[in-house]
Amino acid sequence: MTTGKKAASKASKELKDKKSAKDEKTVAASDLSQAKKKAKK
């Protein structure tokens, strides 16, 4: 199952946030790794 666009966006923001806990960043990274890849043009 892939992560949706909205969830991937939120996960990206979590990773950039310096206040996020290590566990939150781990989950966010997992979500991003399952996100649909954009096709290169």
Buried (B, 14 or more C-beta within 10 A) or exposed (E): EEBEEEBBEEBBEBBEEEEBEEEBBEEBBEBBEBBEEEEEE
